[in-house]
Amino acid sequence: MYTNRYGAGRPCTGRLRHYTVEGECRVRKVLSARSREEAEDCFYEAAGAVEDHFPEAVLEIISICEGE
């Protein structure tokens, strides 16, 4: 008699199981804007286009720095 993780019976091998995989991606984008708020709005506009095309992707702002 075999024992599997569900109790006694045939071994459970080769069965399809569901896995959740989470990844992370960093984006650096140079935007021309008059203020931090305007730069944030421009970023979220571009992020919305990406999220419309790839619904599972989520883009959020980590930091905003004024460039040179």
C-alpha positions as CSV (number, residue, x, y, z in Angstrom):
1,M,0.0,0.0,0.0
2,Y,1.3,3.4,-0.9
3,T,1.0,6.5,1.2
4,N,0.8,10.0,-0.4
5,R,0.3,13.4,1.2
6,Y,-3.5,12.9,1.0
7,G,-3.5,9.6,2.9
8,A,-3.4,6.0,1.6
9,G,-3.6,5.2,-2.1
10,R,-1.7,5.6,-5.3
11,P,1.1,8.2,-5.4
12,C,0.0,11.5,-6.8
13,T,2.6,12.4,-9.4
14,G,2.3,14.2,-12.7
15,R,-0.8,16.1,-11.7
16,L,-1.2,19.7,-12.6
17,R,-1.2,22.1,-9.7
18,H,-1.7,25.8,-9.5
19,Y,1.3,28.0,-8.7
20,T,1.3,31.8,-8.2
21,V,4.5,33.5,-9.4
22,E,5.2,37.1,-8.4
23,G,7.9,39.1,-10.1
24,E,9.3,42.6,-9.9
25,C,10.4,45.0,-12.6
26,R,11.9,48.4,-12.2
27,V,11.3,51.3,-14.6
28,R,13.3,54.4,-15.0
29,K,11.7,57.0,-17.2
30,V,12.9,60.6,-17.9
31,L,9.9,62.9,-18.2
32,S,9.9,66.7,-19.0
33,A,7.5,68.4,-16.5
34,R,7.1,71.7,-14.7
35,S,6.6,70.1,-11.3
36,R,6.8,66.9,-9.4
37,E,3.0,66.6,-9.6
38,E,3.0,67.0,-13.3
39,A,5.8,64.4,-13.6
40,E,3.8,62.0,-11.5
41,D,0.7,62.5,-13.7
42,C,2.8,61.9,-16.8
43,F,4.2,58.7,-15.3
44,Y,0.7,57.4,-14.4
45,E,-0.5,58.2,-17.9
46,A,2.3,56.1,-19.4
47,A,1.7,53.4,-16.7
48,G,-2.0,53.2,-17.5
49,A,-1.1,52.4,-21.2
50,V,1.2,49.6,-20.0
51,E,-1.4,48.3,-17.6
52,D,-4.1,48.3,-20.3
53,H,-1.9,46.2,-22.5
54,F,-0.7,43.9,-19.7
55,P,-3.4,43.8,-17.0
56,E,-1.3,41.7,-14.7
57,A,1.5,44.4,-14.5
58,V,1.3,47.0,-11.8
59,L,3.5,50.1,-12.0
60,E,3.9,52.4,-9.0
61,I,6.2,55.3,-8.2
62,I,9.0,54.5,-5.8
63,S,10.7,57.9,-6.0
64,I,10.8,61.1,-8.0
65,C,14.1,63.0,-8.3
66,E,14.7,66.2,-10.2
67,G,17.3,65.6,-12.9
68,E,19.9,67.8,-14.5
